[in-house]
Amino acid sequence: MLHFAEILLGEGAAAEARYAFAAALTLHPHLPRARDALADKP
């Protein structure tokens, strides 16, 4: 999910990427990259 979120960010789909980052955190709640991405406001 984390890599998928990065791909979405690269394609300019920020809202979808945030959803994928949140999904990644449900599987692994301590992913720093996902936590940082969700902390940033678009």
Helices and strands as residue ranges (DSSP letters): H 2-10, H 14-27, H 32-39
